[in-house]
Amino acid sequence: MSGQQIQPVQPRDAALEPYQEGDPPGDWGGSSADAAPEPKGPNLRRYLAAVNRFKWLVLLLLPIGGAAGYAATRFIEPEYEVQATILLEQGTGVNNGAGRGPIQAAELLQASGWQDLLRSYAIADPVVMGLGLFVTPVADADSVLFRQFRVDQTRLRPGDYKLTIAGGRYVLSLKPGIEVEKGAVGDSIGRPVGFQWQPASTDFGRRATVEFNVQTPREASRALIKKLSLSLQTGSSFLFLRMTGPNAQRSAATLNAWVEQFVTVATQYKKQNVVQVAGILEGQREYAAQELAGAESALESFRVRTVTEPSERQTITPGIEMTNSPVFENYFRDKILSDNYRRDREALERILQSGRSGTPITREAVLSVPAVNADPAADNLRKALEEQAAREFELRRLRETYTDEYQRVKDAQAALAGLRDSVVPRALNAYLGELRLREQTLNATIDQSSRDLKGIPSRTIEEQRLKRQVDVAARVYESLNMKAAEAKLAEASTVPDVSILDAAVPPLAPTRNTAPMIILGAIGGALALGIALAILLDQVDKRFRYPEQVTDDLGLFVLGVVPVIGGKGRRKAEQAAQVVEAFRTIRMNVRYAADPSRPLAMTITSPGPNDGKSLISSNLALSFAESGLRTLLIDGDIRRGELAKTFNIHSRPGLVEYLEGTALIAEVLNPLTSHANLTLMPAGVRRRRAPELLATPRLSQLLNQMTSEFDVVIVDSPPLGAGYDAYALATATGNMALVMRAGVTDRKMAAAKMATVDTLPIRVMGAVLNGIKMTGVYQYYSYYQDYAATDEEQSERLPSGRGAARPAALSGGIGNE
């Protein structure tokens, strides 16, 4: 082997020869866009590993969070929650009060409406004024001074005030130090700023200063509404109210006053609505009575006019009864429908004309027209009328409290005027256009049908129409008459729909912002912050640490995982056994990742220095040699190679001398007596132009001849980040394995260098992960220690007489540096 001469080979042929029987160079590479891994969800195991790696940061934040929570208890006041229950008598059940009379709560105010009423200023303002909640003393002990405190809202000046008392005199100042008023104790205080307050001189006791805050009642109501929470389950009649505050007694008194005011306002509200509904029904009943009287009068007049022609009616009537033709039925139906449209149109035109002449268009008059109540096309008109009625009711309610000069009253008047003068007439006119169009269409159909019904007297048709008109008017009148009577009965016997079921009771202990909850919450927040910081630091870490960073980010197959060796005694021996099994796995994966029809030639490199590539190269070569394969280990790191020192041989001559032509193969090959089947080719002398030698044809010639003489050829190359060397060596061998060390390898550099490898005719066999602790995400890469291969003692030989098992452990030093 050492004395053979190498035949000259062309550079292009040498570069392509190793791949002629394998995959084409275009299919080789470390990754492919078509083979990109599918996106995966959050890796919980990785998150746990990150928290374990930064556990001291998390543990440090826990006492900090506890201390912060304890400090917060000094500034955050505890809150007390009080609760009251209101019973809604009607309208909130499943049947919505069905069968309990014509005027039900659901018709006046829906369940959500009760909640809106509870949060309205109609409830909040009287409570605030009655309890004086617009003034808040800084010291709770000063609350007794403000029991009779009232304000004049027209002159009130809100803000923070300070009352200083000295020698029977007082000074009222607005912070920061703006004097408002002076006077004798016992006189009225704060009239210039809208106060109505005259505490007795004995009420002050020995107080020298009194500090308090005054706000407008409306602002106090708004703040109080935010503290109120409501709960009403679907189909339930129980409305639960909750209020929180720093003072239990004050919160309970406020909530009780709130529900009492709500019951009072709800009762008044229902009374007003019942009266309004009764008035509407009475107006509709009177109009229906007029329509019925008119229909009966028209029928009677028709019969008087036709009473002198009995024979004609007698002759035609049997014919009508026997006529079942669809033409007659359609004609009769269309004629009646057309007349109804005409009658309704004329009635609506009279209403519209009266509205244009200055008479307001009332809801009762429009709704008394039958078509308006049933026709879907009149939906906009009905909505406009309902909105007009609502605006009228709102205006009446506002006028009960305010004068016509109040802005909300003016706004309500303007909105109502817009509805009366514009929206309702426009909607009515649009619906009249629809009726005219329908009437024209029906008239055209009737004209066509009339030519087919010349034998049917118009008097019979008119009589049938008048009879039907009387029947319809009679049914409408009967229905409205009954509802109007029931409405009057409901008006006379109105009872409130709401009542207080449970009053608020002051709690003995705070329900919120308690010291244990604050401290535990702060500790929990610190724990969450620590975990979040640990995960964040892990995400921004540019070093390789997890297997999915190799498989998902770089698209490489994991050839094996080499654990780190640390500790002493039995623990170190167990870790050494794990390393032996790891290199056996790497040897197997490398063998099956290569072309089985050719001798194995591969380059082992890494993205940067200190990743352990020389360690992996030497121990993998030992593993192949121990398996009985003739193995050649070439130190291709001609810049900083140290394999000669590792195996205790001379470093010269080596690869550099052979490529220069100053040494023969026999001179650079060093069979190792300590390791059978293993031969080492050192790097040789270090020269500045040595990397240029890797581009010469002699490197390809050397590898061609070595693969014919050895079963396995392993080249230890410089890192990819060192320059051209690793690419040239990997191109010459055709196969490459990448070594990545946990906590050392730069992932971005690895990705950048592998992008260059993808452009070259190199088969990337996978990655070897070095320096791994077999815990966390790597625990499943370890091996069962109970199944470690050991030598059987001579005294424990089998009865068959066979010899002891051969040791399976690899020889030679194995480490991680």
Secondary structure as the mmCIF struct_conf table of DSSP 4:
data_model
#
loop_
_struct_conf.conf_type_id
_struct_conf.id
_struct_conf.beg_label_comp_id
_struct_conf.beg_label_asym_id
_struct_conf.beg_label_seq_id
_struct_conf.end_label_comp_id
_struct_conf.end_label_asym_id
_struct_conf.end_label_seq_id
TURN_TY1_P TURN_TY1_P1 SER A 2 GLY A 3
HELX_LH_PP_P HELX_LH_PP_P1 GLN A 4 PRO A 8
HELX_RH_AL_P HELX_RH_AL_P1 PRO A 11 LEU A 16
HELX_RH_3T_P HELX_RH_3T_P1 GLU A 17 TYR A 19
TURN_TY1_P TURN_TY1_P2 GLN A 20 GLU A 21
BEND BEND1 GLY A 22 ASP A 23
HELX_RH_3T_P HELX_RH_3T_P2 PRO A 25 ASP A 27
BEND BEND2 GLY A 29 GLY A 30
BEND BEND3 ALA A 33 ALA A 33
TURN_TY1_P TURN_TY1_P3 ASP A 34 ALA A 35
HELX_LH_PP_P HELX_LH_PP_P2 ALA A 36 PRO A 39
HELX_RH_AL_P HELX_RH_AL_P2 LEU A 44 ARG A 53
TURN_TY1_P TURN_TY1_P4 PHE A 54 PHE A 54
HELX_RH_AL_P HELX_RH_AL_P3 LYS A 55 ALA A 72
TURN_TY1_P TURN_TY1_P5 THR A 73 PHE A 75
BEND BEND4 ILE A 76 ILE A 76
HELX_LH_PP_P HELX_LH_PP_P3 GLU A 77 PRO A 78
STRN STRN1 GLU A 79 GLU A 79
STRN STRN2 TYR A 80 LEU A 88
BEND BEND5 GLN A 90 GLY A 93
TURN_TY1_P TURN_TY1_P6 VAL A 94 GLY A 99
BEND BEND6 ARG A 100 ARG A 100
BEND BEND7 PRO A 102 ILE A 103
HELX_RH_AL_P HELX_RH_AL_P4 ALA A 105 LEU A 108
HELX_RH_AL_P HELX_RH_AL_P5 ALA A 111 LEU A 118
TURN_TY1_P TURN_TY1_P7 ARG A 119 ARG A 119
BEND BEND8 SER A 120 SER A 120
HELX_RH_AL_P HELX_RH_AL_P6 TYR A 121 LEU A 131
TURN_TY1_P TURN_TY1_P8 GLY A 132 PHE A 134
STRN STRN3 VAL A 135 PRO A 137
BEND BEND9 VAL A 138 ALA A 139
HELX_RH_3T_P HELX_RH_3T_P3 ASP A 140 PHE A 146
TURN_TY1_P TURN_TY1_P9 ARG A 147 GLN A 148
STRN STRN4 ARG A 150 VAL A 151
TURN_TY1_P TURN_TY1_P10 GLN A 153 ARG A 155
STRN STRN5 GLY A 159 ALA A 166
TURN_TY1_P TURN_TY1_P11 GLY A 167 GLY A 168
STRN STRN6 ARG A 169 LEU A 174
TURN_TY1_P TURN_TY1_P12 LYS A 175 GLY A 177
STRN STRN7 ILE A 178 ALA A 184
TURN_TY1_P TURN_TY1_P13 VAL A 185 GLY A 186
BEND BEND10 ASP A 187 ASP A 187
STRN STRN8 ILE A 189 ILE A 189
HELX_RH_3T_P HELX_RH_3T_P4 ARG A 191 VAL A 193
TURN_TY1_P TURN_TY1_P14 GLY A 194 GLY A 194
STRN STRN9 PHE A 195 GLN A 196
STRN STRN10 TRP A 197 TRP A 197
HELX_RH_3T_P HELX_RH_3T_P5 SER A 201 ASP A 203
BEND BEND11 PHE A 204 PHE A 204
TURN_TY1_P TURN_TY1_P15 GLY A 205 ARG A 206
BEND BEND12 ALA A 208 ALA A 208
STRN STRN11 THR A 209 VAL A 214
HELX_RH_AL_P HELX_RH_AL_P7 PRO A 217 LYS A 227
STRN STRN12 LEU A 228 SER A 231
TURN_TY1_P TURN_TY1_P16 THR A 234 GLY A 235
STRN STRN13 PHE A 238 GLY A 245
BEND BEND13 PRO A 246 PRO A 246
HELX_RH_AL_P HELX_RH_AL_P8 ALA A 248 THR A 306
TURN_TY1_P TURN_TY1_P17 VAL A 307 THR A 308
HELX_RH_AL_P HELX_RH_AL_P9 PRO A 310 MET A 322
HELX_RH_AL_P HELX_RH_AL_P10 PRO A 326 ARG A 356
TURN_TY1_P TURN_TY1_P18 SER A 357 GLY A 358
HELX_RH_AL_P HELX_RH_AL_P11 ARG A 363 LEU A 367
TURN_TY1_P TURN_TY1_P19 SER A 368 SER A 368
BEND BEND14 VAL A 369 VAL A 369
HELX_RH_AL_P HELX_RH_AL_P12 PRO A 370 ALA A 374
HELX_RH_3T_P HELX_RH_3T_P6 PRO A 376 ALA A 378
HELX_RH_AL_P HELX_RH_AL_P13 ASP A 379 THR A 401
BEND BEND15 TYR A 402 TYR A 402
TURN_TY1_P TURN_TY1_P20 ASP A 404 GLU A 405
BEND BEND16 TYR A 406 TYR A 406
HELX_RH_AL_P HELX_RH_AL_P14 GLN A 407 GLY A 418
HELX_RH_PI_P HELX_RH_PI_P1 LEU A 419 VAL A 423
HELX_RH_AL_P HELX_RH_AL_P15 VAL A 424 SER A 450
TURN_TY1_P TURN_TY1_P21 ARG A 451 ASP A 452
TURN_TY1_P TURN_TY1_P22 LYS A 454 GLY A 455
BEND BEND17 ILE A 456 ILE A 456
HELX_RH_AL_P HELX_RH_AL_P16 SER A 458 ALA A 492
TURN_TY1_P TURN_TY1_P23 SER A 493 SER A 493
BEND BEND18 ASP A 497 ASP A 497
STRN STRN14 VAL A 498 ASP A 502
BEND BEND19 LEU A 508 ALA A 509
BEND BEND20 THR A 511 THR A 511
STRN STRN15 ARG A 512 ARG A 512
BEND BEND21 ASN A 513 ASN A 513
HELX_RH_AL_P HELX_RH_AL_P17 ALA A 515 VAL A 540
STRN STRN16 ARG A 543 ARG A 543
TURN_TY1_P TURN_TY1_P24 PRO A 547 PRO A 547
HELX_RH_AL_P HELX_RH_AL_P18 GLU A 548 GLU A 548
HELX_RH_PI_P HELX_RH_PI_P2 GLN A 549 ASP A 553
BEND BEND22 LEU A 554 LEU A 554
STRN STRN17 VAL A 558 PRO A 563
BEND BEND23 GLY A 567 LYS A 568
HELX_RH_AL_P HELX_RH_AL_P19 GLY A 569 ALA A 593
BEND BEND24 ALA A 594 ALA A 594
TURN_TY1_P TURN_TY1_P25 PRO A 596 SER A 597
BEND BEND25 ARG A 598 ARG A 598
STRN STRN18 LEU A 600 THR A 605
BEND BEND26 PRO A 607 GLY A 608
TURN_TY1_P TURN_TY1_P26 PRO A 609 ASN A 610
BEND BEND27 ASP A 611 ASP A 611
HELX_RH_AL_P HELX_RH_AL_P20 LYS A 613 GLU A 626
TURN_TY1_P TURN_TY1_P27 SER A 627 GLY A 628
STRN STRN19 THR A 631 ASP A 635
TURN_TY1_P TURN_TY1_P28 ILE A 638 ARG A 640
HELX_RH_AL_P HELX_RH_AL_P21 LEU A 643 PHE A 647
TURN_TY1_P TURN_TY1_P29 ASN A 648 ASN A 648
BEND BEND28 PRO A 653 PRO A 653
HELX_RH_AL_P HELX_RH_AL_P22 LEU A 655 GLU A 660
TURN_TY1_P TURN_TY1_P30 GLY A 661 GLY A 661
BEND BEND29 THR A 662 ALA A 663
HELX_RH_AL_P HELX_RH_AL_P23 ILE A 665 VAL A 668
STRN STRN20 ASN A 670 PRO A 671
BEND BEND30 THR A 673 HIS A 675
TURN_TY1_P TURN_TY1_P31 ALA A 676 ASN A 677
STRN STRN21 LEU A 678 MET A 681
BEND BEND31 VAL A 685 VAL A 685
TURN_TY1_P TURN_TY1_P32 ARG A 688 ARG A 689
HELX_RH_AL_P HELX_RH_AL_P24 ALA A 690 LEU A 693
TURN_TY1_P TURN_TY1_P33 LEU A 694 ALA A 695
BEND BEND32 THR A 696 THR A 696
HELX_RH_AL_P HELX_RH_AL_P25 PRO A 697 GLU A 709
BEND BEND33 ASP A 711 ASP A 711
STRN STRN22 VAL A 712 ASP A 716
HELX_RH_3T_P HELX_RH_3T_P7 LEU A 720 ALA A 722
BEND BEND34 TYR A 724 TYR A 724
HELX_RH_AL_P HELX_RH_AL_P26 ASP A 725 THR A 733
BEND BEND35 GLY A 734 GLY A 734
STRN STRN23 ASN A 735 ARG A 741
TURN_TY1_P TURN_TY1_P34 ALA A 742 VAL A 744
BEND BEND36 THR A 745 THR A 745
STRN STRN24 ASP A 746 ASP A 746
HELX_RH_AL_P HELX_RH_AL_P27 ARG A 747 VAL A 757
TURN_TY1_P TURN_TY1_P35 ASP A 758 THR A 759
BEND BEND37 LEU A 760 PRO A 761
STRN STRN25 ARG A 763 ILE A 772
BEND BEND38 MET A 774 THR A 775
HELX_RH_3T_P HELX_RH_3T_P8 GLY A 776 TYR A 781
BEND BEND39 SER A 782 SER A 782
HELX_RH_3T_P HELX_RH_3T_P9 GLN A 785 TYR A 787
HELX_LH_PP_P HELX_LH_PP_P4 ASP A 791 GLU A 793
HELX_RH_3T_P HELX_RH_3T_P10 GLN A 794 GLU A 796
TURN_TY1_P TURN_TY1_P36 PRO A 799 SER A 800
HELX_LH_PP_P HELX_LH_PP_P5 ARG A 802 PRO A 807
BEND BEND40 ALA A 809 ALA A 809
HELX_LH_PP_P HELX_LH_PP_P6 LEU A 810 SER A 811
BEND BEND41 GLY A 812 GLY A 812
#
